[in-house]
């Protein structure tokens, strides 16, 4: 058994002592978006510190709790707070919780993040359905020895975000009269925000939004055969010719303002899965 699989199973065993639930859907709640957890019923809440091999969240607005319960008619497992490369964690540490979700039973991953808008048609508070991504983190969570019992050595990434779930998300937006965009998400390491020249570079590459998360989690989910649905909340406008300094509190405020819309979208998609 590989060291990675041992870590996954040790984490799962501890979680199973607290909840026997078999979640079919995993959820990662990003910056300012943790309130969806309030809608989860009949829930068991576990601090990350109680789970072997789980890192601890060090970022404001990331609560650091794993929640198992019911969302509508579905059993779910939700991360209230995620991990980032810039916190100093390895790619394996960042993505271990997604692997644990899969081994708990999840076949689908719903992920959200806060992102800077690069597309000039985007505005603060918009929600973007992620249709593809660009990995500019300088690393990949699959580097190293591969355990074939977890996933293939060379996973195909032609559909990193499920077309089926993208269609469900678009229909959910129409049903709930919520304006959404679709676009490509670029991941940078952070924690510094990008320069004007970097924003121009990212736009030239075809990115519509930029952030510091999501891509590693998506890669390992696809590696394990999970379907992924991703959303970005556009929390600041990264237009080089009219750039103003970004403030973390304003980013969180905008994310919180978009929270009801994103919560409704995610719940509707989960209902339809």
C-alpha positions as CSV (number, residue, x, y, z in Angstrom):
1,X,0.0,0.0,0.0
2,X,1.4,3.4,-0.9
3,X,2.1,6.0,1.8
4,X,-0.6,8.3,0.2
5,X,-3.2,5.6,0.5
6,X,-2.3,4.9,4.1
7,X,-2.8,8.6,4.9
8,X,-6.2,8.6,3.2
9,X,-7.4,5.5,5.0
10,X,-6.2,6.8,8.4
11,X,-8.1,10.0,7.8
12,X,-11.2,8.1,6.7
13,X,-11.0,5.7,9.7
14,X,-11.1,8.6,12.2
15,X,-14.0,10.3,10.3
16,X,-15.9,7.0,10.3
17,X,-15.7,7.0,14.1
18,X,-17.7,10.2,14.1
19,X,-20.1,9.7,11.2
20,X,-21.2,6.7,9.2
21,X,-22.7,8.8,6.4
22,X,-21.9,7.9,2.8
23,X,-21.7,11.2,1.0
24,X,-22.2,11.2,-2.8
25,X,-21.1,14.9,-3.2
26,X,-18.1,16.7,-1.9
27,X,-18.1,20.5,-1.5
28,X,-15.3,23.0,-1.0
29,X,-16.5,26.3,0.3
30,X,-14.1,29.2,-0.6
31,X,-13.4,32.7,0.6
32,X,-16.5,34.2,2.3
33,X,-18.7,31.4,1.0
34,X,-18.8,29.2,4.1
35,X,-22.4,29.9,5.0
36,X,-23.7,27.1,2.7
37,X,-22.7,24.9,5.7
38,X,-25.7,26.5,7.6
39,X,-28.0,24.8,5.1
40,X,-26.6,21.3,5.8
41,X,-28.9,19.4,8.2
42,X,-28.4,16.4,10.5
43,X,-24.7,17.2,10.4
44,X,-21.6,16.1,12.1
45,X,-18.9,18.8,12.4
46,X,-15.2,17.7,12.7
47,X,-12.3,20.2,13.3
48,X,-9.5,19.6,10.8
49,X,-7.2,19.2,13.8
50,X,-9.0,16.0,14.8
51,X,-8.3,14.4,11.4
52,X,-4.9,12.7,10.8
53,X,-2.8,14.4,8.1
54,X,-5.2,17.3,7.5
55,X,-3.4,20.7,7.5
56,X,-4.9,23.6,9.4
57,X,-6.4,26.6,7.7
58,X,-4.4,29.8,8.3
59,X,-6.5,32.2,6.2
60,X,-9.1,34.6,7.4
61,X,-12.7,33.4,6.6
62,X,-11.6,29.8,6.3
63,X,-13.1,28.0,9.3
64,X,-11.2,24.7,9.2
65,X,-14.1,22.3,9.7
66,X,-15.3,19.1,7.8
67,X,-19.0,18.8,7.8
68,X,-21.0,15.6,6.9
69,X,-24.8,15.8,6.6
70,X,-27.7,16.3,4.3
71,X,-28.2,19.1,1.8
72,X,-31.7,18.7,0.3
73,X,-32.1,15.0,-0.5
74,X,-28.3,14.4,-0.9
75,X,-25.7,13.2,1.6
76,X,-22.7,15.6,1.4
77,X,-19.3,16.2,2.9
78,X,-18.2,19.8,2.9
79,X,-14.9,21.5,3.6
80,X,-15.6,24.8,5.4
81,X,-12.2,26.3,4.6
82,X,-9.5,25.0,2.2
83,X,-5.7,25.1,2.0
84,X,-3.5,27.0,-0.4
85,X,0.0,26.5,-1.8
86,X,1.1,29.9,-0.5
87,X,0.4,28.8,3.1
88,X,3.5,26.6,2.7
89,X,1.7,23.3,2.4
90,X,2.7,20.7,-0.2
91,X,0.4,19.8,-3.1
92,X,-0.3,16.4,-1.4
93,X,-1.4,18.2,1.8
94,X,-3.6,20.6,-0.1
95,X,-5.4,17.9,-2.0
96,X,-5.6,15.1,0.6
97,X,-9.1,16.2,1.8
98,X,-10.4,15.8,-1.8
99,X,-9.0,12.3,-1.9
100,X,-10.6,11.6,1.5
101,X,-13.9,12.8,0.2
102,X,-13.6,10.3,-2.7
103,X,-12.9,7.4,-0.3
104,X,-15.8,8.4,1.8
105,X,-18.0,7.9,-1.2
106,X,-18.2,11.2,-3.1
107,X,-18.4,10.9,-6.9
108,X,-18.9,14.7,-7.6
109,X,-16.9,17.7,-6.4
110,X,-18.5,21.1,-6.1
111,X,-15.9,23.8,-5.6
112,X,-16.0,27.6,-5.2
113,X,-13.4,30.4,-4.9
114,X,-12.9,34.1,-4.9
115,X,-11.2,35.4,-8.0
116,X,-10.1,38.5,-9.7
117,X,-11.9,39.3,-13.0
118,X,-9.7,39.7,-16.1
119,X,-12.5,39.7,-18.7
120,X,-13.5,43.3,-19.2
121,X,-17.2,42.2,-19.3
122,X,-17.0,40.9,-15.7
123,X,-17.8,43.0,-12.7
124,X,-17.4,42.7,-8.9
125,X,-20.0,40.4,-7.5
126,X,-20.5,38.4,-10.8
127,X,-20.4,34.6,-10.6
128,X,-18.4,32.7,-13.2
129,X,-18.9,29.0,-14.0
130,X,-15.5,27.6,-14.6
131,X,-15.2,25.8,-17.9
132,X,-11.5,25.2,-18.0
133,X,-8.3,26.2,-16.2
134,X,-4.7,27.2,-16.6
135,X,-2.2,25.9,-14.1
136,X,0.5,28.5,-13.4
137,X,1.3,27.2,-9.9
138,X,4.6,25.8,-11.0
139,X,3.6,22.4,-9.5
140,X,1.2,19.5,-9.9
141,X,-0.3,17.3,-7.2
142,X,0.4,14.2,-9.3
143,X,4.1,14.6,-9.5
144,X,5.9,11.7,-7.8
145,X,5.1,8.0,-7.5
146,X,1.6,7.1,-8.8
147,X,-0.7,4.7,-7.0
148,X,-2.6,3.0,-9.8
149,X,-5.3,1.9,-7.4
150,X,-6.2,5.6,-6.8
151,X,-5.9,6.9,-10.4
152,X,-4.0,6.6,-13.7
153,X,-0.4,7.8,-14.2
154,X,-1.5,10.1,-17.0
155,X,-5.1,11.3,-16.4
156,X,-6.8,13.0,-19.4
157,X,-7.7,16.6,-18.7
158,X,-9.7,17.4,-21.8
159,X,-12.8,17.9,-19.5
160,X,-11.5,19.2,-16.2
161,X,-14.9,20.6,-15.4
162,X,-17.9,18.4,-16.3
163,X,-19.8,19.6,-19.3
164,X,-22.9,17.9,-17.9
165,X,-22.5,19.9,-14.6
166,X,-21.8,23.1,-16.5
167,X,-25.1,22.6,-18.4
168,X,-26.9,22.0,-15.0
169,X,-25.3,25.1,-13.6
170,X,-26.4,27.2,-16.6
171,X,-30.0,25.8,-16.3
172,X,-29.9,26.5,-12.5
173,X,-29.0,30.1,-13.2
174,X,-31.9,30.5,-15.7
175,X,-34.3,28.8,-13.3
176,X,-33.3,31.1,-10.4
177,X,-32.9,34.2,-12.6
178,X,-29.3,34.6,-11.6
179,X,-26.9,36.2,-14.1
180,X,-23.7,34.1,-14.6
181,X,-20.7,34.2,-16.8
182,X,-18.6,31.3,-18.1
183,X,-14.9,31.4,-18.3
184,X,-11.3,30.1,-17.9
185,X,-9.8,30.2,-14.4
186,X,-6.0,30.7,-14.0
187,X,-4.3,29.7,-10.8
188,X,-1.3,31.7,-9.5
189,X,0.6,30.9,-6.3
190,X,0.1,34.2,-4.4
191,X,0.0,35.4,-1.8
192,X,0.9,38.7,-3.5
193,X,-1.6,39.8,-6.1
194,X,-0.5,40.2,-9.7
195,X,1.1,43.2,-11.4
196,X,-0.5,45.1,-14.2
197,X,1.9,43.3,-16.6
198,X,0.9,39.9,-15.2
199,X,-2.8,40.7,-15.6
200,X,-2.1,41.6,-19.3
201,X,-0.2,38.4,-19.7
202,X,-3.0,36.3,-18.2
203,X,-5.5,37.9,-20.4
204,X,-3.4,37.1,-23.5
205,X,-3.3,33.5,-22.4
206,X,-7.0,33.3,-22.4
207,X,-7.8,33.6,-18.7
208,X,-11.1,35.2,-17.6
209,X,-10.4,35.1,-13.9
210,X,-7.4,34.5,-11.6
211,X,-7.1,33.1,-8.1
212,X,-4.8,31.1,-5.8
213,X,-6.7,27.8,-5.4
214,X,-9.0,25.2,-7.0
215,X,-6.7,23.8,-9.7
216,X,-4.9,21.3,-7.5
217,X,-8.2,20.0,-6.1
218,X,-9.6,19.7,-9.6
219,X,-6.6,17.7,-10.9
220,X,-6.8,15.1,-8.1
221,X,-10.6,14.9,-8.4
222,X,-10.2,14.1,-12.1
223,X,-7.4,11.7,-11.4
224,X,-9.8,9.7,-9.2
225,X,-12.7,9.8,-11.7
226,X,-14.8,12.4,-10.0
227,X,-16.9,15.0,-11.9
228,X,-16.2,18.6,-11.0
229,X,-18.4,21.7,-11.0
230,X,-16.6,25.0,-10.2
231,X,-17.7,28.5,-9.5
232,X,-15.7,31.7,-9.1
233,X,-17.0,34.8,-7.4
234,X,-15.5,37.9,-9.1
235,X,-14.4,39.9,-6.0
236,X,-12.2,42.5,-7.7
237,X,-11.6,43.9,-11.2
238,X,-8.1,43.3,-12.6
239,X,-8.1,45.6,-15.5
240,X,-4.5,46.9,-16.0
241,X,-5.4,50.4,-17.3
242,X,-7.8,51.2,-14.4
243,X,-6.2,49.1,-11.6
244,X,-6.8,50.2,-8.0
245,X,-5.2,48.6,-4.9
246,X,-7.1,45.5,-3.7
247,X,-8.0,45.2,0.0
248,X,-8.7,41.8,1.6
249,X,-11.7,43.1,3.6
250,X,-13.3,44.4,0.4
251,X,-12.7,41.1,-1.3
252,X,-14.4,39.3,1.6
253,X,-17.3,41.8,1.6
254,X,-18.0,41.2,-2.1
255,X,-17.7,37.4,-1.7
256,X,-20.2,37.6,1.2
257,X,-22.6,39.8,-1.0
258,X,-22.6,37.2,-3.7
259,X,-23.1,34.3,-1.2
260,X,-26.9,34.0,-1.5
261,X,-26.7,33.7,-5.3
262,X,-24.0,31.2,-5.2
263,X,-25.6,29.2,-2.5
264,X,-28.8,29.0,-4.5
265,X,-26.9,27.9,-7.6
266,X,-25.0,25.2,-5.8
267,X,-28.1,23.9,-4.0
268,X,-30.0,23.7,-7.3
269,X,-27.2,21.9,-9.1
270,X,-26.9,19.4,-6.2
271,X,-30.7,18.8,-6.3
272,X,-30.4,18.0,-10.0
273,X,-27.4,15.6,-9.8
